[in-house]
């Protein structure tokens, strides 16, 4: 059984900004926020995303020193249970109010737990919170993080503090059924109107499941069909044809285009079907750009290949145009098919399962940094103005799509060409192939450096 997302609990006395922090991390106003203390009573949970780092966040009631049978006492019991069951707890203090006796009592209790604790000095914007930050060093819980939940200041430091406790190795990250090897492959088929999308789906299913015909735009909405290919589960999504926005002048067609975008959003692998008799058009590149922007793995299939003359020259021309148009993801699988005869259909599905595997891949922290050290040694970062850019550490924060963060100093001066060098190395040497890879650069210390 795969584990769930790591759990982070927010702890603190009433009215220090716990719910504001919760809302900031989940990206929604789920928790009530008010200047009055004690607004939150029950534990509230949500899925948080901090700079790509995913975890489950638990907002707790304000910790109060009351008898167990009272309402505040029962709320305190809920808070204690949340802290004891978390992978890491964030202890929030109000840096402007300074450390109170209740803060010290909470700190004493937290030190007795096995749960790792991060001290967050909230409301630290400006200089008003400086004295409270200095006082918090005396709690015996490590260095505080100056923070402003209201304004989002200090998110980078919080990310780095959470990372060692929240990051999981590959086998621990399979927290959803969709990540399981036997989960259905979510496959969307997109393209310009009349490229043959529905004909291809019908051929795959072996039945006339979709309405087809010579008229462009027959398919109006995304149709999801569960199916099996060679014993493997597939969820096929046939979509409405995408056109340039200037030509989407009909309300129904606008809805169709939006539905196609949703199909891309929910897919794992997207097959962009081109009409080989018309070659590669600008709209095809725009659709492909949509797929990459959403971080989906992509295959390009040239349909109606059985009717093409001088196929070799056409294939090489399209391959060159794609590599030029998408220099950042060279080598996207380019296949030939005939929706009418079914030729090439099995190869499309075989490659789709392969690229999903690469898209879902995770690399252990050790293996990733061994590659990183070799890559930097082989091609050191530049030294603009004679000052060296130092890249310290890399971590993979998620898969689907593979996403990485590099920590270092002066990373804002790192040229885009060097960033591409790192991304291309990740693809080529770590087995990610031509799937979209996201790389973020962050200044600051190495969160794993215990010195």
C-alpha positions in Angstrom: 0.0 0.0 0.0 1.5 3.3 -1.0 1.9 6.1 1.5 -0.2 9.3 1.6 1.2 12.8 1.2 3.5 13.9 4.0 1.6 15.7 6.8 2.6 19.1 8.2 0.8 20.5 11.3 0.5 24.2 12.2 0.7 24.7 16.0 0.5 27.9 18.1 -1.4 29.9 20.6 -4.6 31.8 19.4 -4.4 34.6 16.9 -0.8 34.3 15.8 -1.8 33.8 12.1 -2.0 30.0 11.8 -5.1 30.1 9.5 -3.6 32.8 7.4 -0.6 30.6 6.9 -2.9 27.6 6.1 -4.7 29.6 3.4 -1.4 30.8 1.9 -0.1 27.3 1.6 -3.3 25.7 0.2 -3.8 28.6 -2.2 -7.4 29.1 -1.2 -9.4 30.9 1.6 -10.5 27.7 3.2 -9.9 28.7 6.9 -11.8 31.6 8.5 -9.5 34.4 9.5 -10.4 37.1 12.0 -8.7 39.3 14.5 -10.6 37.6 17.3 -8.8 34.7 18.9 -10.2 31.2 18.8 -11.9 31.3 15.4 -10.5 27.9 14.4 -11.8 25.0 16.7 -11.5 21.8 14.7 -8.6 20.5 12.8 -8.8 21.6 9.1 -6.8 19.8 6.4 -5.9 20.7 2.9 -3.4 19.8 0.1 -0.6 22.4 0.0 1.8 23.2 -2.7 4.9 25.3 -1.7 7.1 26.1 -4.7 6.2 22.7 -6.2 6.6 20.8 -2.9 3.4 18.9 -2.1 2.1 17.9 1.3 -1.0 17.7 3.5 -1.3 20.7 5.8 -3.3 20.6 9.1 -4.6 23.8 10.7 -5.2 23.4 14.4 -7.1 25.4 17.1 -5.1 27.8 19.2 -3.3 26.1 22.0 -4.8 27.1 25.4 -4.0 26.2 29.0 -7.4 25.0 30.1 -8.9 21.9 31.8 -9.4 18.8 29.6 -13.2 18.8 30.0 -13.7 22.4 28.8 -14.1 23.3 25.1 -10.6 24.9 24.9 -9.3 21.8 26.6 -10.9 19.5 24.1 -9.6 21.7 21.3 -6.1 21.4 22.8 -6.4 17.6 22.7 -7.1 17.8 18.9 -4.0 20.0 18.5 -1.9 17.6 20.4 -3.1 14.7 18.3 -2.4 16.6 15.1 1.2 17.4 16.2 2.0 13.8 17.2 0.7 12.4 13.9 2.5 14.8 11.7 5.8 14.4 9.8 6.8 17.9 10.9 5.1 20.7 12.8 5.3 24.4 12.2 5.2 26.3 15.5 3.9 29.8 14.8 4.7 32.7 17.0 3.7 36.4 16.7 7.1 38.2 16.4 5.5 41.6 17.0 4.0 40.5 20.3 7.1 38.7 21.4 7.4 35.4 23.3 4.6 34.9 25.8 4.4 32.5 28.8 2.0 30.4 26.7 4.5 30.3 23.8 7.1 28.9 26.3 4.6 26.3 27.6 3.9 25.2 24.0 7.7 25.0 23.3 8.3 22.9 26.4 5.6 20.4 25.2 6.9 20.4 21.6 10.4 19.5 22.8 9.0 16.4 24.4 7.6 15.1 21.0 9.5 13.1 18.5 8.0 15.2 15.7 10.5 17.7 14.1 9.6 21.3 14.8 10.1 24.4 12.7 9.7 27.8 14.4 7.9 30.4 12.2 8.1 34.0 13.4 5.0 35.4 11.8 4.1 39.1 11.2 7.8 39.8 10.7 7.4 42.3 7.9 9.3 45.6 8.6 11.3 46.0 11.8 8.5 45.7 14.3 9.1 41.9 14.7 12.9 42.0 15.3 12.8 41.7 19.1 10.3 38.8 18.9 12.6 37.0 16.5 15.6 37.4 18.8 13.5 36.2 21.8 12.4 33.0 19.9 16.0 31.7 19.8 15.6 31.1 23.5 12.8 28.5 22.9 15.4 25.8 22.3 13.7 24.7 19.0 16.3 26.0 16.5 16.6 29.1 14.3 13.3 30.8 13.6 12.1 31.7 10.1 11.1 35.4 9.8 7.8 35.2 7.9 4.7 37.1 6.9 1.7 34.9 6.2 -0.2 38.0 5.2 2.2 39.1 2.5 3.9 35.8 1.5 7.4 36.8 2.7 9.8 34.0 3.7 8.3 31.2 1.5 11.7 30.3 0.2 13.1 29.8 3.7 10.1 27.8 4.7 10.5 25.6 1.6 14.1 24.8 2.5 13.2 24.1 6.1 10.4 21.7 5.2 12.2 19.9 2.4 14.3 17.4 4.4 11.1 16.3 6.3 8.6 16.4 3.4 10.6 15.1 0.4 10.1 11.4 -0.1 12.1 8.9 -2.1 10.5 7.4 -5.3 8.8 4.4 -3.8 7.2 6.4 -1.0 5.7 8.9 -3.5 3.2 6.5 -5.0 0.4 8.0 -3.0 -2.3 7.9 -5.6 -3.8 5.1 -7.5 -3.0 7.0 -10.7 0.7 6.4 -10.0 0.4 2.6 -9.8 1.9 0.7 -12.7 -1.4 -0.9 -13.6 -3.4 2.3 -13.4 -5.3 3.2 -16.6 -3.2 5.3 -19.1 -5.0 8.6 -19.5 -4.5 9.2 -23.2 -5.9 12.3 -24.9 -6.0 12.7 -28.7 -5.9 16.3 -29.8 -5.4 18.2 -33.1 -6.8 20.5 -35.6 -10.4 19.8 -36.9 -10.7 16.9 -39.3 -7.3 15.4 -38.5 -8.9 12.0 -38.0 -9.0 11.9 -34.2 -12.4 10.2 -33.9 -11.6 7.7 -36.7 -8.4 6.7 -34.8 -10.4 6.2 -31.6 -12.9 4.1 -33.4 -10.1 1.9 -34.9 -8.5 1.5 -31.4 -11.8 0.4 -29.9 -12.9 -1.7 -32.8 -16.3 -0.1 -33.0 -18.0 3.1 -34.2 -18.0 4.7 -30.8 -17.5 8.2 -32.2 -19.4 10.0 -34.9 -17.2 10.6 -37.9 -17.5 12.3 -41.3 -15.9 14.6 -43.8 -17.3 17.7 -42.0 -14.8 19.4 -39.7 -15.8 19.8 -36.1 -18.3 17.0 -35.7 -16.9 16.1 -32.2 -18.1 18.9 -29.8 -17.0 17.6 -26.4 -14.4 15.4 -24.8 -15.5 11.7 -24.7 -13.8 9.4 -22.1 -13.8 5.7 -22.9 -12.3 3.0 -20.8 -10.6 0.3 -22.8 -7.8 -2.3 -22.8 -4.9 -2.7 -25.1 -2.9 -6.0 -24.8 -4.1 -6.4 -21.3 -3.3 -2.9 -20.2 -6.0 -0.4 -19.1 -6.4 2.7 -21.2 -8.7 5.7 -20.7 -9.1 7.3 -24.1 -10.2 10.9 -24.5 -11.3 12.0 -27.9 -11.6 15.8 -28.1 -13.0 18.6 -30.2 -10.7 20.1 -32.8 -8.7 23.1 -31.7 -8.6 26.1 -34.0 -6.9 29.5 -33.7 -8.8 31.8 -31.3 -9.6 34.3 -34.1 -11.6 31.5 -35.9 -13.4 30.4 -32.7 -16.4 32.7 -33.4 -19.1 30.3 -32.5 -20.1 29.9 -28.8 -20.4 26.2 -29.1 -16.9 25.9 -30.7 -15.5 28.1 -27.9 -16.9 25.6 -25.4 -15.3 22.8 -27.5 -11.9 24.4 -27.4 -12.2 24.9 -23.6 -13.2 21.3 -23.3 -10.1 20.2 -25.3 -8.0 22.2 -22.9 -9.6 20.4 -20.0 -8.8 17.1 -21.7 -5.1 18.1 -21.9 -5.3 19.0 -18.2 -6.6 15.6 -17.2 -4.4 13.5 -19.5 -1.0 11.9 -18.7 0.0 11.5 -22.4 -1.3 13.6 -25.3 -1.2 12.4 -28.9 -1.2 15.3 -31.2 -2.6 14.0 -34.5 -1.5 15.8 -37.6 -3.0 15.4 -41.1 0.1 14.2 -43.1 -1.5 15.4 -46.3 -1.4 19.0 -45.0 2.0 18.8 -43.3 2.9 20.8 -40.3 1.0 24.1 -39.7 1.5 26.9 -37.3 -1.7 25.8 -35.4 -0.1 22.4 -34.8 2.8 24.1 -33.0 0.4 26.2 -31.0 -1.4 23.1 -29.8 1.9 21.4 -29.0 2.9 24.5 -27.0 -0.4 24.1 -24.9 0.5 20.5 -24.2 4.0 21.4 -23.0 2.7 24.4 -21.0 0.6 22.0 -19.0 3.6 19.7 -18.5 2.1 16.7 -20.3 4.0 14.0 -22.1 3.4 14.2 -25.8 3.5 12.0 -28.9 3.1 13.4 -32.4 1.4 11.1 -34.9 1.2 11.8 -38.7 -2.2 10.5 -39.8 -3.3 9.4 -43.3 0.2 8.1 -43.9 -1.2 5.5 -46.3 -2.1 8.2 -48.7 1.3 10.1 -48.6 3.8 10.2 -51.5 7.5 10.7 -50.9 7.0 9.9 -47.2 10.6 9.8 -46.2 11.3 13.4 -47.2 8.0 14.6 -45.6 8.9 12.8 -42.4 12.4 14.3 -42.2 11.0 17.8 -42.9 8.5 17.6 -40.2 11.0 16.2 -37.8 13.4 19.1 -38.5 10.6 21.6 -38.1 9.5 20.2 -34.8 13.1 20.1 -33.4 13.5 23.7 -34.5 10.1 24.8 -33.1 10.7 23.0 -29.8 14.4 23.2 -29.3 13.8 22.8 -25.5 12.3 19.3 -26.0 14.1 17.8 -29.0 13.2 14.3 -29.8 9.5 14.2 -29.1 8.3 10.9 -30.5 7.1 11.3 -34.1 5.2 8.3 -35.5 3.2 7.5 -38.6 -0.3 6.1 -38.5 -3.4 5.4 -40.6 -6.6 5.8 -38.6 -8.4 4.2 -41.6 -6.4 1.0 -41.7 -5.1 0.9 -38.1 -1.5 0.7 -39.2 0.9 2.2 -36.6 -1.8 2.2 -33.9 0.0 -0.4 -31.7 3.2 1.6 -31.9 1.5 4.7 -30.7 0.1 2.9 -27.6 3.4 1.2 -26.9 5.3 4.5 -27.0 2.5 6.2 -24.9 3.1 3.7 -22.0 6.9 4.3 -22.3 6.6 8.0 -22.1 4.2 7.9 -19.2 6.8 5.8 -17.3 9.4 8.5 -18.0 6.9 11.3 -17.1 6.2 9.5 -13.7 9.9 8.7 -13.0 11.6 9.8 -9.8 15.4 9.8 -9.1 16.8 9.4 -5.6 18.4 12.4 -4.0 21.8 10.6 -3.9 21.8 9.6 -7.6 20.6 13.0 -8.6 23.3 14.9 -6.8 26.0 12.5 -8.0 25.0 13.4 -11.6 24.8 17.1 -10.6 28.4 17.2 -9.3 29.6 15.5 -12.5 27.7 18.0 -14.7 29.1 21.0 -12.8 32.6 19.6 -12.9 32.3 19.0 -16.7 30.9 22.4 -17.4 31.2 24.8 -14.4 28.7 27.7 -14.2 30.0 31.1 -15.6 31.5 33.9 -13.4 29.8 37.1 -14.5 31.8 40.1 -13.4 34.5 37.8 -12.1 32.2 36.4 -9.4 31.5 32.7 -9.5 27.9 31.4 -9.5 27.9 28.5 -7.0 25.3 25.8 -7.5 25.2 23.7 -4.3 22.4 21.1 -4.5 19.5 19.7 -6.6 16.4 17.9 -5.5 13.4 16.4 -7.4 10.3 17.8 -5.7 7.7 15.9 -7.8 7.0 13.8 -10.8 4.2 14.0 -13.4 5.8 16.2 -14.8 9.4 15.8 -13.4 10.2 18.9 -11.5 13.5 19.9 -9.9 14.9 22.7 -7.7 18.5 23.8 -7.8 19.9 25.7 -4.8 22.8 28.0 -5.0 23.9 31.6 -4.8 23.6 34.4 -7.4 21.3 32.0 -9.4 19.4 35.0 -10.8 22.5 35.6 -12.9 22.7 32.1 -14.3 22.3 32.3 -18.1 19.3 30.5 -19.7 21.8 28.5 -21.8 23.3 26.9 -18.6 19.8 26.1 -17.3 19.1 24.3 -20.7 22.4 22.4 -20.2 21.2 21.1 -16.9 17.7 20.2 -18.2 19.2 18.4 -21.3 21.5 16.5 -19.0 18.6 15.4 -16.8 16.7 14.2 -19.8 19.6 12.4 -21.5 21.6 11.0 -18.5 18.8 10.3 -16.0 16.3 8.6 -18.4 13.6 11.2 -18.8 13.7 11.4 -22.6 11.6 14.0 -24.3 9.0 14.6 -21.6 8.7 18.1 -20.2 11.2 18.8 -17.3 10.7 21.8 -15.0 13.7 23.3 -13.3 13.5 26.1 -10.7 16.5 28.0 -9.3 16.5 29.1 -5.7 19.0 31.1 -3.7 19.8 30.2 -0.2 21.5 27.5 1.8 21.5 23.8 1.3 18.6 22.5 3.4 20.5 19.2 4.0 23.7 20.9 5.2 23.8 20.2 8.9 26.7 22.6 9.5 
